[in-house]
Amino acid sequence: MFEQMSFITDRNWLPERPPGYMDACDLGKRYADELIAATVEGRNPLLFGAVMRAIIESGIYEGVEVGFCQRIGARCIQGG
């Protein structure tokens, strides 16, 4: 299910963590774009929930996660 995404493996959230907060947020946004593309391509809306579970289980909510969630939210407001 996650083989096409660079930031999650075997249900583990393993993003890169750039040193700067803004760089981390930007990377999180790119991860969100990657998830959205994989969701559309595979027609599998369950991917989002699986990624969110992995984020929660990681116990970390920093720049990458902020950017990721911001992008998902923005795409919801835009309508996809």
N, CA, C and O atoms as CSV, one atom per row, in Angstrom:
chain,resi,resn,atom,element,x,y,z
A,1,MET,N,N,0.811,-1.190,0.000
A,1,MET,CA,C,0.000,0.000,0.000
A,1,MET,C,C,0.861,1.265,0.000
A,1,MET,O,O,0.504,2.246,-0.653
A,2,PHE,N,N,1.974,1.261,0.710
A,2,PHE,CA,C,2.805,2.452,0.840
A,2,PHE,C,C,4.031,2.447,-0.061
A,2,PHE,O,O,4.854,3.359,0.012
A,3,GLU,N,N,4.160,1.451,-0.894
A,3,GLU,CA,C,5.401,1.301,-1.652
A,3,GLU,C,C,5.713,2.485,-2.562
A,3,GLU,O,O,6.876,2.703,-2.903
A,4,GLN,N,N,4.709,3.249,-2.960
A,4,GLN,CA,C,4.972,4.363,-3.864
A,4,GLN,C,C,5.268,5.672,-3.136
A,4,GLN,O,O,5.487,6.690,-3.792
A,5,MET,N,N,5.282,5.679,-1.810
A,5,MET,CA,C,5.524,6.913,-1.064
A,5,MET,C,C,6.894,6.880,-0.388
A,5,MET,O,O,7.305,5.859,0.164
A,6,SER,N,N,7.584,8.001,-0.439
A,6,SER,CA,C,8.967,8.057,0.054
A,6,SER,C,C,9.074,8.246,1.561
A,6,SER,O,O,10.151,8.037,2.121
A,7,PHE,N,N,8.026,8.624,2.218
A,7,PHE,CA,C,8.091,9.030,3.615
A,7,PHE,C,C,7.491,8.037,4.602
A,7,PHE,O,O,7.482,8.291,5.806
A,8,ILE,N,N,7.000,6.930,4.115
A,8,ILE,CA,C,6.393,5.942,5.003
A,8,ILE,C,C,6.735,4.548,4.493
A,8,ILE,O,O,6.642,4.265,3.298
A,9,THR,N,N,7.129,3.692,5.415
A,9,THR,CA,C,7.436,2.310,5.044
A,9,THR,C,C,6.824,1.382,6.077
A,9,THR,O,O,6.941,1.605,7.282
A,10,ASP,N,N,6.185,0.360,5.598
A,10,ASP,CA,C,5.618,-0.663,6.480
A,10,ASP,C,C,4.856,-0.034,7.647
A,10,ASP,O,O,5.000,-0.446,8.798
A,11,ARG,N,N,4.040,0.976,7.323
A,11,ARG,CA,C,3.197,1.673,8.304
A,11,ARG,C,C,3.972,2.514,9.319
A,11,ARG,O,O,3.428,2.866,10.365
A,12,ASN,N,N,5.214,2.836,9.032
A,12,ASN,CA,C,6.014,3.685,9.915
A,12,ASN,C,C,6.264,5.020,9.237
A,12,ASN,O,O,6.715,5.068,8.092
A,13,TRP,N,N,5.976,6.088,9.936
A,13,TRP,CA,C,6.208,7.451,9.456
A,13,TRP,C,C,7.683,7.754,9.631
A,13,TRP,O,O,8.165,7.908,10.753
A,14,LEU,N,N,8.403,7.840,8.510
A,14,LEU,CA,C,9.853,8.041,8.547
A,14,LEU,C,C,10.271,9.170,7.612
A,14,LEU,O,O,11.003,8.938,6.650
A,15,PRO,N,N,9.813,10.389,7.886
A,15,PRO,CA,C,10.187,11.482,6.992
A,15,PRO,C,C,11.611,11.945,7.238
A,15,PRO,O,O,12.181,11.728,8.307
A,16,GLU,N,N,12.173,12.589,6.218
A,16,GLU,CA,C,13.420,13.315,6.438
A,16,GLU,C,C,13.073,14.491,7.339
A,16,GLU,O,O,11.923,14.928,7.372
A,17,ARG,N,N,14.051,15.004,8.063
A,17,ARG,CA,C,13.814,16.135,8.966
A,17,ARG,C,C,14.863,17.212,8.707
A,17,ARG,O,O,15.930,17.209,9.322
A,18,PRO,N,N,14.553,18.138,7.788
A,18,PRO,CA,C,15.484,19.238,7.539
A,18,PRO,C,C,15.699,20.060,8.808
A,18,PRO,O,O,14.829,20.076,9.678
A,19,PRO,N,N,16.834,20.741,8.931
A,19,PRO,CA,C,17.130,21.483,10.156
A,19,PRO,C,C,16.254,22.710,10.374
A,19,PRO,O,O,15.976,23.042,11.527
A,20,GLY,N,N,15.816,23.384,9.359
A,20,GLY,CA,C,15.018,24.596,9.514
A,20,GLY,C,C,13.531,24.306,9.517
A,20,GLY,O,O,13.058,23.430,8.792
A,21,TYR,N,N,12.791,25.050,10.342
A,21,TYR,CA,C,11.346,24.840,10.463
A,21,TYR,C,C,10.634,25.040,9.127
A,21,TYR,O,O,9.805,24.212,8.748
A,22,MET,N,N,10.935,26.113,8.411
A,22,MET,CA,C,10.262,26.374,7.136
A,22,MET,C,C,10.597,25.304,6.097
A,22,MET,O,O,9.732,24.895,5.322
A,23,ASP,N,N,11.836,24.857,6.081
A,23,ASP,CA,C,12.210,23.773,5.161
A,23,ASP,C,C,11.453,22.497,5.519
A,23,ASP,O,O,11.019,21.762,4.632
A,24,ALA,N,N,11.294,22.237,6.804
A,24,ALA,CA,C,10.555,21.057,7.243
A,24,ALA,C,C,9.092,21.170,6.835
A,24,ALA,O,O,8.500,20.195,6.371
A,25,CYS,N,N,8.505,22.349,7.004
A,25,CYS,CA,C,7.109,22.554,6.583
A,25,CYS,C,C,6.950,22.342,5.077
A,25,CYS,O,O,6.001,21.699,4.628
A,26,ASP,N,N,7.877,22.882,4.315
A,26,ASP,CA,C,7.827,22.709,2.858
A,26,ASP,C,C,7.921,21.238,2.478
A,26,ASP,O,O,7.214,20.779,1.581
A,27,LEU,N,N,8.783,20.506,3.152
A,27,LEU,CA,C,8.907,19.078,2.871
A,27,LEU,C,C,7.604,18.355,3.231
A,27,LEU,O,O,7.157,17.479,2.492
A,28,GLY,N,N,7.005,18.716,4.349
A,28,GLY,CA,C,5.726,18.118,4.725
A,28,GLY,C,C,4.654,18.356,3.672
A,28,GLY,O,O,3.837,17.476,3.401
A,29,LYS,N,N,4.658,19.540,3.083
A,29,LYS,CA,C,3.702,19.839,2.010
A,29,LYS,C,C,3.952,18.960,0.799
A,29,LYS,O,O,3.011,18.491,0.158
A,30,ARG,N,N,5.220,18.737,0.486
A,30,ARG,CA,C,5.540,17.848,-0.645
A,30,ARG,C,C,5.098,16.416,-0.355
A,30,ARG,O,O,4.616,15.718,-1.246
A,31,TYR,N,N,5.263,15.982,0.895
A,31,TYR,CA,C,4.775,14.650,1.277
A,31,TYR,C,C,3.266,14.565,1.122
A,31,TYR,O,O,2.748,13.544,0.669
A,32,ALA,N,N,2.554,15.623,1.492
A,32,ALA,CA,C,1.102,15.630,1.329
A,32,ALA,C,C,0.728,15.532,-0.149
A,32,ALA,O,O,-0.197,14.804,-0.509
A,33,ASP,N,N,1.440,16.258,-0.998
A,33,ASP,CA,C,1.178,16.173,-2.440
A,33,ASP,C,C,1.412,14.756,-2.945
A,33,ASP,O,O,0.668,14.250,-3.785
A,34,GLU,N,N,2.445,14.131,-2.424
A,34,GLU,CA,C,2.762,12.748,-2.802
A,34,GLU,C,C,1.627,11.810,-2.367
A,34,GLU,O,O,1.226,10.921,-3.118
A,35,LEU,N,N,1.121,12.016,-1.160
A,35,LEU,CA,C,0.007,11.191,-0.673
A,35,LEU,C,C,-1.241,11.417,-1.514
A,35,LEU,O,O,-1.923,10.460,-1.882
A,36,ILE,N,N,-1.542,12.661,-1.816
A,36,ILE,CA,C,-2.730,12.965,-2.619
A,36,ILE,C,C,-2.626,12.298,-3.983
A,36,ILE,O,O,-3.601,11.717,-4.461
A,37,ALA,N,N,-1.468,12.373,-4.612
A,37,ALA,CA,C,-1.276,11.740,-5.924
A,37,ALA,C,C,-1.447,10.220,-5.829
A,37,ALA,O,O,-2.077,9.612,-6.694
A,38,ALA,N,N,-0.895,9.617,-4.795
A,38,ALA,CA,C,-1.019,8.161,-4.622
A,38,ALA,C,C,-2.462,7.767,-4.348
A,38,ALA,O,O,-2.929,6.725,-4.808
A,39,THR,N,N,-3.171,8.614,-3.589
A,39,THR,CA,C,-4.570,8.335,-3.288
A,39,THR,C,C,-5.415,8.381,-4.553
A,39,THR,O,O,-6.252,7.508,-4.780
A,40,VAL,N,N,-5.196,9.396,-5.370
A,40,VAL,CA,C,-5.944,9.534,-6.613
A,40,VAL,C,C,-5.593,8.402,-7.573
A,40,VAL,O,O,-6.474,7.780,-8.166
A,41,GLU,N,N,-4.304,8.147,-7.717
A,41,GLU,CA,C,-3.848,7.103,-8.652
A,41,GLU,C,C,-4.398,5.728,-8.278
A,41,GLU,O,O,-4.863,4.979,-9.138
A,42,GLY,N,N,-4.340,5.407,-6.990
A,42,GLY,CA,C,-4.812,4.094,-6.551
A,42,GLY,C,C,-6.275,4.055,-6.176
A,42,GLY,O,O,-6.814,3.005,-5.825
A,43,ARG,N,N,-6.924,5.234,-6.257
A,43,ARG,CA,C,-8.333,5.355,-5.878
A,43,ARG,C,C,-8.569,4.728,-4.502
A,43,ARG,O,O,-9.500,3.949,-4.299
A,44,ASN,N,N,-7.690,5.098,-3.569
A,44,ASN,CA,C,-7.726,4.503,-2.235
A,44,ASN,C,C,-7.737,5.599,-1.160
A,44,ASN,O,O,-6.675,6.031,-0.711
A,45,PRO,N,N,-8.921,6.049,-0.748
A,45,PRO,CA,C,-8.994,7.099,0.269
A,45,PRO,C,C,-8.538,6.647,1.653
A,45,PRO,O,O,-8.366,7.478,2.545
A,46,LEU,N,N,-8.343,5.368,1.841
A,46,LEU,CA,C,-7.885,4.856,3.135
A,46,LEU,C,C,-6.422,5.184,3.412
A,46,LEU,O,O,-5.977,5.098,4.556
A,47,LEU,N,N,-5.675,5.557,2.386
A,47,LEU,CA,C,-4.258,5.892,2.581
A,47,LEU,C,C,-4.087,7.033,3.569
A,47,LEU,O,O,-3.179,6.998,4.399
A,48,PHE,N,N,-4.946,8.048,3.494
A,48,PHE,CA,C,-4.814,9.192,4.392
A,48,PHE,C,C,-4.916,8.761,5.853
A,48,PHE,O,O,-4.095,9.165,6.677
A,49,GLY,N,N,-5.901,7.957,6.175
A,49,GLY,CA,C,-6.061,7.479,7.546
A,49,GLY,C,C,-4.869,6.667,8.011
A,49,GLY,O,O,-4.440,6.782,9.160
A,50,ALA,N,N,-4.336,5.850,7.123
A,50,ALA,CA,C,-3.173,5.023,7.482
A,50,ALA,C,C,-1.951,5.891,7.762
A,50,ALA,O,O,-1.186,5.612,8.685
A,51,VAL,N,N,-1.769,6.938,6.970
A,51,VAL,CA,C,-0.638,7.843,7.197
A,51,VAL,C,C,-0.838,8.609,8.504
A,51,VAL,O,O,0.104,8.765,9.281
A,52,MET,N,N,-2.047,9.082,8.747
A,52,MET,CA,C,-2.302,9.809,9.999
A,52,MET,C,C,-2.073,8.910,11.213
A,52,MET,O,O,-1.546,9.365,12.229
A,53,ARG,N,N,-2.457,7.659,11.117
A,53,ARG,CA,C,-2.189,6.732,12.224
A,53,ARG,C,C,-0.689,6.609,12.462
A,53,ARG,O,O,-0.231,6.606,13.605
A,54,ALA,N,N,0.073,6.506,11.373
A,54,ALA,CA,C,1.535,6.393,11.495
A,54,ALA,C,C,2.130,7.658,12.122
A,54,ALA,O,O,3.052,7.573,12.932
A,55,ILE,N,N,1.606,8.830,11.750
A,55,ILE,CA,C,2.087,10.078,12.338
A,55,ILE,C,C,1.800,10.090,13.832
A,55,ILE,O,O,2.680,10.414,14.631
A,56,ILE,N,N,0.602,9.748,14.208
A,56,ILE,CA,C,0.220,9.725,15.621
A,56,ILE,C,C,1.095,8.745,16.397
A,56,ILE,O,O,1.582,9.060,17.483
A,57,GLU,N,N,1.288,7.570,15.839
A,57,GLU,CA,C,2.094,6.549,16.521
A,57,GLU,C,C,3.551,6.967,16.650
A,57,GLU,O,O,4.247,6.500,17.553
A,58,SER,N,N,4.026,7.837,15.765
A,58,SER,CA,C,5.422,8.291,15.854
A,58,SER,C,C,5.627,9.178,17.079
A,58,SER,O,O,6.737,9.271,17.604
A,59,GLY,N,N,4.568,9.822,17.528
A,59,GLY,CA,C,4.670,10.689,18.694
A,59,GLY,C,C,5.385,12.009,18.437
A,59,GLY,O,O,5.754,12.711,19.378
A,60,ILE,N,N,5.581,12.347,17.166
A,60,ILE,CA,C,6.290,13.584,16.817
A,60,ILE,C,C,5.362,14.453,15.980
A,60,ILE,O,O,4.755,13.985,15.016
A,61,TYR,N,N,5.260,15.715,16.356
A,61,TYR,CA,C,4.492,16.679,15.572
A,61,TYR,C,C,5.300,17.973,15.509
A,61,TYR,O,O,5.220,18.830,16.389
A,62,GLU,N,N,6.074,18.077,14.443
A,62,GLU,CA,C,6.969,19.215,14.247
A,62,GLU,C,C,6.725,19.793,12.862
A,62,GLU,O,O,5.642,19.619,12.305
A,63,GLY,N,N,7.692,20.464,12.309
A,63,GLY,CA,C,7.528,21.152,11.036
A,63,GLY,C,C,7.031,20.293,9.889
A,63,GLY,O,O,6.151,20.715,9.139
A,64,VAL,N,N,7.576,19.100,9.742
A,64,VAL,CA,C,7.156,18.222,8.640
A,64,VAL,C,C,5.669,17.895,8.770
A,64,VAL,O,O,4.925,17.942,7.791
A,65,GLU,N,N,5.253,17.567,9.974
A,65,GLU,CA,C,3.864,17.198,10.205
A,65,GLU,C,C,2.934,18.412,10.058
A,65,GLU,O,O,1.821,18.292,9.547
A,66,VAL,N,N,3.402,19.569,10.508
A,66,VAL,CA,C,2.613,20.797,10.363
A,66,VAL,C,C,2.383,21.095,8.882
A,66,VAL,O,O,1.252,21.352,8.470
A,67,GLY,N,N,3.440,21.064,8.090
A,67,GLY,CA,C,3.316,21.305,6.657
A,67,GLY,C,C,2.422,20.285,5.979
A,67,GLY,O,O,1.617,20.633,5.115
A,68,PHE,N,N,2.565,19.024,6.369
A,68,PHE,CA,C,1.741,17.955,5.810
A,68,PHE,C,C,0.259,18.234,6.061
A,68,PHE,O,O,-0.552,18.205,5.135
A,69,CYS,N,N,-0.083,18.504,7.315
A,69,CYS,CA,C,-1.485,18.733,7.668
A,69,CYS,C,C,-2.011,20.027,7.053
A,69,CYS,O,O,-3.173,20.099,6.654
A,70,GLN,N,N,-1.157,21.049,6.978
A,70,GLN,CA,C,-1.575,22.306,6.363
A,70,GLN,C,C,-1.952,22.090,4.903
A,70,GLN,O,O,-2.966,22.609,4.437
A,71,ARG,N,N,-1.141,21.329,4.185
A,71,ARG,CA,C,-1.415,21.098,2.767
A,71,ARG,C,C,-2.696,20.281,2.581
A,71,ARG,O,O,-3.501,20.588,1.701
A,72,ILE,N,N,-2.888,19.257,3.389
A,72,ILE,CA,C,-4.111,18.456,3.284
A,72,ILE,C,C,-5.314,19.353,3.544
A,72,ILE,O,O,-6.294,19.302,2.800
A,73,GLY,N,N,-5.254,20.177,4.594
A,73,GLY,CA,C,-6.350,21.084,4.897
A,73,GLY,C,C,-6.619,22.070,3.775
A,73,GLY,O,O,-7.772,22.316,3.419
A,74,ALA,N,N,-5.558,22.633,3.219
A,74,ALA,CA,C,-5.716,23.591,2.114
A,74,ALA,C,C,-6.364,22.930,0.913
A,74,ALA,O,O,-7.212,23.532,0.254
A,75,ARG,N,N,-5.974,21.700,0.622
A,75,ARG,CA,C,-6.570,20.989,-0.515
A,75,ARG,C,C,-8.045,20.689,-0.274
A,75,ARG,O,O,-8.840,20.682,-1.214
A,76,CYS,N,N,-8.411,20.442,0.978
A,76,CYS,CA,C,-9.832,20.235,1.315
A,76,CYS,C,C,-10.630,21.506,1.053
A,76,CYS,O,O,-11.730,21.449,0.503
A,77,ILE,N,N,-10.085,22.639,1.442
A,77,ILE,CA,C,-10.760,23.914,1.231
A,77,ILE,C,C,-10.895,24.202,-0.263
A,77,ILE,O,O,-11.914,24.729,-0.711
A,78,GLN,N,N,-9.861,23.851,-1.030
A,78,GLN,CA,C,-9.866,24.088,-2.470
A,78,GLN,C,C,-10.786,23.122,-3.202
A,78,GLN,O,O,-11.149,23.362,-4.353
A,79,GLY,N,N,-11.162,22.041,-2.550
A,79,GLY,CA,C,-12.033,21.069,-3.177
A,79,GLY,C,C,-11.288,19.964,-3.904
A,79,GLY,O,O,-11.787,19.419,-4.888
A,80,GLY,N,N,-10.100,19.632,-3.428
A,80,GLY,CA,C,-9.381,18.505,-3.998
A,80,GLY,C,C,-8.041,18.805,-4.529
A,80,GLY,O,O,-7.361,17.909,-5.030
